[in-house]
Amino acid sequence: MAEHELAASSAVLVGISNDRLHWTLRRLHSLSGIVPIGFFLFFHIFENSYVLRGSDVWWKESEFTRKLPLQMAFEALLLWIPILYHGIYGLFITATAEPNAAEYNYSRNYQYALQRITGVIAFVFIGFHVLSTRGYFYATGVEANYARFHSFMMNPVILSAYIVGTLSCVYHLTNGIFTFCITWGITVGPKAQAMVNYACIALFVILALVSVNILVAFRTPA
């Protein structure tokens, strides 16, 4: 076989290998957005919704996550590592993506562009949220209590950042559920995809309203 034919064959094999690796990484990225990150976001919203019944109820009902054995190892394995992978690979996808929302006026193109934008915002917000809550606990051994969150929410700049960040997380998850169903072959055909899309939009509205109400509730004096 000629030298140039060997080089061409090697290039083809490398291309196939890269395609398989990218396919695998994209599937893992899609899966990690639902399990465990998405599940935790649902739980986190549910847990914090107890603040709507008062600071004492919220503190009591959120005790479960503060009393987990091997807490740091649990959080690292099931949260921080998946979030770092999902966020960093998501940034790679965003950097290499070619959204055409400006060229084609299709709602899905705008949803895709929003998915990428909210992914970046959510990644930055989660970093800020973790450092100011869990990072504070790891550094001082003191849990971020109601008084701390109350002081956060009374600051209009921090409150605005939390609203934008939380809504970005919620949109990224709910729209991500729709794309997850397509990626994993759960929804096949335009009709099934349209139904799931409408359901995810409705879920976003519900979670967005609940989340904003939770943030505002933290402004209530203890």
C-alpha positions in Angstrom: 0.0 0.0 0.0 1.4 3.4 -0.9 2.5 5.8 1.8 -0.3 8.3 1.0 -2.9 5.5 1.2 -1.6 4.5 4.7 -1.8 8.1 5.8 -5.3 8.4 4.5 -6.4 5.2 6.2 -4.9 6.4 9.5 -6.7 9.7 9.2 -10.0 7.9 8.6 -9.5 5.7 11.7 -8.6 8.7 13.8 -11.7 10.5 12.6 -13.9 7.5 13.4 -12.3 7.2 16.9 -12.9 10.9 17.5 -16.5 10.7 16.4 -17.1 7.7 18.7 -15.4 9.6 21.6 -17.5 12.7 21.0 -20.7 10.6 20.7 -19.9 9.0 24.1 -19.1 12.3 25.7 -22.2 13.9 24.4 -24.4 11.0 25.7 -22.7 11.3 29.1 -23.2 15.0 29.1 -26.9 14.6 28.3 -27.3 11.9 31.0 -25.5 13.8 33.7 -27.7 16.8 33.1 -30.7 14.7 34.2 -29.0 12.2 36.6 -27.9 13.3 39.0 -27.9 17.1 38.4 -31.5 17.4 37.3 -32.8 15.2 40.1 -30.9 17.3 42.6 -32.3 20.6 41.3 -35.9 19.2 41.6 -35.1 18.1 45.2 -33.3 21.4 46.0 -36.3 23.4 44.9 -38.7 21.1 46.8 -36.6 21.3 49.9 -36.3 25.1 49.8 -40.0 25.5 49.1 -40.5 24.9 52.8 -39.4 28.5 53.4 -42.8 29.5 52.1 -44.1 28.2 55.4 -41.6 30.1 57.5 -37.9 30.1 58.4 -38.2 27.6 61.3 -40.0 25.1 59.0 -37.4 25.5 56.3 -34.5 24.9 58.8 -36.2 21.8 60.2 -37.1 20.3 56.8 -33.7 21.0 55.3 -32.0 19.2 58.1 -31.7 16.0 56.1 -29.0 17.3 53.7 -27.1 18.7 56.6 -26.9 15.4 58.5 -25.7 13.1 55.7 -22.9 10.8 56.6 -19.6 11.4 54.7 -21.2 14.6 53.4 -18.2 16.0 51.5 -17.6 12.7 49.7 -21.3 12.3 48.9 -21.5 15.8 47.5 -18.3 15.5 45.5 -19.3 12.1 44.0 -22.9 12.9 43.2 -22.8 16.6 42.6 -19.5 18.5 42.1 -17.9 16.0 39.8 -21.0 15.6 37.5 -21.5 19.4 37.6 -17.9 20.1 36.6 -18.0 17.6 33.8 -21.4 18.8 32.5 -20.4 22.4 32.8 -16.9 22.2 31.3 -18.0 19.9 28.4 -21.1 22.2 28.0 -18.7 25.2 27.5 -16.9 23.2 24.8 -20.2 22.5 23.1 -21.1 26.2 23.3 -17.7 27.2 21.9 -18.0 24.9 18.9 -21.7 25.3 18.3 -23.1 27.2 15.3 -26.6 28.4 16.3 -28.6 29.8 13.4 -31.4 31.6 15.3 -30.6 34.9 13.6 -30.7 33.3 10.2 -33.7 31.0 10.6 -36.7 32.2 12.6 -37.6 28.9 14.1 -38.6 28.5 17.8 -36.3 25.5 18.3 -33.3 27.5 17.1 -34.0 30.1 19.7 -34.5 27.5 22.3 -31.2 25.9 21.4 -29.4 29.3 21.6 -31.1 29.9 25.0 -29.9 26.5 26.1 -26.3 27.4 25.4 -26.6 30.9 27.0 -28.4 29.7 30.1 -25.8 26.9 30.4 -23.0 29.4 30.7 -25.0 31.6 33.2 -26.0 28.6 35.2 -22.4 27.3 35.4 -21.2 30.7 36.7 -24.1 31.0 39.1 -23.7 27.5 40.6 -20.0 28.3 41.2 -21.0 31.5 43.1 -23.8 29.8 45.0 -21.5 26.9 46.0 -18.7 29.2 47.2 -21.0 31.4 49.2 -22.9 28.5 50.9 -21.0 25.2 50.9 -17.7 26.8 50.5 -18.5 29.0 53.5 -19.4 25.8 55.5 -16.2 24.0 54.5 -14.1 27.0 55.4 -15.8 27.8 58.8 -17.8 24.7 59.8 -20.9 26.9 60.1 -23.9 26.1 58.0 -25.4 28.9 55.8 -28.5 29.5 57.9 -31.7 31.5 57.3 -30.1 34.8 58.5 -27.3 34.4 55.9 -29.8 33.8 53.1 -32.0 36.6 54.3 -29.1 39.0 54.2 -28.3 37.8 50.6 -31.9 38.4 49.4 -32.1 41.8 51.0 -29.3 42.9 48.8 -30.9 43.9 45.4 -27.8 43.0 43.4 -27.5 39.5 44.9 -31.2 39.0 44.7 -31.2 39.9 41.0 -28.2 37.6 40.4 -30.1 34.7 42.2 -33.2 35.3 40.1 -31.3 35.3 36.8 -29.1 32.4 37.9 -32.0 30.3 39.2 -34.2 30.9 36.1 -31.2 30.0 33.9 -30.8 26.7 35.8 -34.5 25.9 35.6 -34.7 26.7 31.8 -31.5 24.7 31.1 -32.9 21.7 32.9 -36.5 21.8 31.5 -35.3 22.4 27.9 -32.6 19.9 28.5 -35.3 17.3 29.4 -36.7 17.9 25.9 -33.4 17.4 24.2 -32.6 14.4 26.4 -35.7 12.7 25.1 -34.6 13.3 21.5 -31.0 12.3 22.1 -31.9 9.0 23.8 -34.6 8.1 21.3 -37.5 8.5 23.8 -39.5 10.8 21.6 -39.6 9.8 17.9 -41.4 11.9 15.4 -42.6 15.5 15.3 -45.8 15.0 17.2 -44.2 13.3 20.2 -41.4 15.9 20.3 -43.9 18.7 20.1 -45.9 17.3 23.0 -42.8 16.9 25.2 -41.7 20.4 24.2 -45.0 21.9 25.4 -44.8 19.9 28.6 -41.3 21.1 29.3 -42.3 24.7 28.7 -45.1 24.3 31.2 -42.7 22.7 33.6 -40.4 25.7 33.2 -43.2 28.2 34.0 -44.2 26.3 37.1 -40.7 25.8 38.5 -39.8 29.4 37.6 -42.8 30.8 39.6 -42.0 28.5 42.5 -38.3 29.4 42.5 -38.9 33.2 42.4 -41.4 32.9 45.2 -38.8 31.0 47.3 -36.2 33.7 46.8 -38.6 36.4 47.7 -39.7 34.4 50.8 -36.1 34.6 52.1 -36.6 38.3 52.4 -39.1 37.8 55.2 -37.6 38.5 58.6 -37.1 35.4 60.8 
